[in-house]
Amino acid sequence: LPDDVVSVGVVAEADYLYRGTRDPEAIFAREAGECIWIADHLSTGTRIEPVRVTGEFSYRAEAIGGNGFCLAGDAFSFL
């Protein structure tokens, strides 16, 4: 992202994520606050957009490698 902008998100199962509330702002604050490193780094930043919720992004490639390529990390599979 341009101009030192970073995207921060929470990835979790719905039952875990929506425990106690369905408010995206409250969920993000709860999850970010539970990690000291994240909370510390977010404290020096400025939010430029509201918290948004997106849907299912899970995927898995059919092959981890082949002639001239090898997939690693999220390139191969995400959740």
C-alpha positions as CSV (number, residue, x, y, z in Angstrom):
1,L,0.0,0.0,0.0
2,P,1.3,3.5,-0.7
3,D,2.5,6.2,1.7
4,D,3.4,3.9,4.6
5,V,-0.2,2.6,4.9
6,V,-0.6,-1.0,6.1
7,S,-3.6,-3.2,6.3
8,V,-4.3,-5.0,9.6
9,G,-6.8,-7.8,9.9
10,V,-8.1,-10.6,12.0
11,V,-8.6,-14.1,10.6
12,A,-10.6,-16.5,12.8
13,E,-13.4,-19.0,12.8
14,A,-16.8,-17.3,13.1
15,D,-17.7,-18.9,16.4
16,Y,-14.6,-17.5,18.0
17,L,-14.7,-14.2,16.3
18,Y,-18.4,-13.3,17.1
19,R,-18.3,-14.5,20.7
20,G,-20.0,-11.8,22.8
21,T,-20.6,-9.3,20.0
22,R,-21.1,-8.9,16.3
23,D,-19.8,-5.3,16.2
24,P,-16.7,-5.2,13.9
25,E,-15.1,-2.3,15.7
26,A,-15.5,-4.1,19.1
27,I,-14.2,-7.3,17.7
28,F,-11.1,-5.7,16.2
29,A,-10.4,-3.7,19.3
30,R,-10.7,-6.9,21.4
31,E,-8.4,-9.0,19.2
32,A,-5.8,-6.3,18.6
33,G,-5.8,-5.5,22.4
34,E,-5.0,-9.1,23.2
35,C,-1.6,-9.0,21.5
36,I,0.8,-6.5,23.1
37,W,3.0,-6.3,20.0
38,I,0.0,-5.4,17.7
39,A,-1.5,-3.0,20.2
40,D,1.8,-1.2,20.7
41,H,2.3,-0.8,16.9
42,L,-1.2,0.3,16.3
43,S,-1.0,2.9,19.0
44,T,1.3,5.1,16.9
45,G,-0.8,4.9,13.8
46,T,-3.9,6.6,12.5
47,R,-6.8,4.7,11.2
48,I,-7.9,6.0,7.8
49,E,-10.9,3.7,7.2
50,P,-13.6,2.0,9.3
51,V,-13.3,-1.7,10.2
52,R,-14.8,-3.9,7.5
53,V,-15.8,-7.5,7.5
54,T,-15.2,-9.7,4.5
55,G,-16.2,-13.2,3.7
56,E,-14.6,-16.6,3.1
57,F,-11.1,-16.3,1.5
58,S,-9.9,-19.9,2.1
59,Y,-8.1,-21.5,-0.9
60,R,-5.7,-24.3,-1.7
61,A,-3.7,-24.8,-4.9
62,E,-4.0,-28.1,-6.7
63,A,-0.2,-28.5,-6.8
64,I,2.6,-27.2,-4.5
65,G,5.1,-27.3,-7.3
66,G,5.7,-28.2,-10.9
67,N,8.0,-27.6,-13.9
68,G,9.7,-24.3,-13.1
69,F,7.6,-23.3,-10.1
70,C,7.2,-23.9,-6.3
71,L,4.5,-22.4,-4.2
72,A,5.3,-21.4,-0.6
73,G,3.2,-20.1,2.3
74,D,0.0,-18.3,1.4
75,A,0.7,-18.8,-2.3
76,F,-0.2,-22.5,-1.8
77,S,-2.9,-22.4,0.8
78,F,-4.7,-20.0,3.1
79,L,-6.7,-21.5,6.0
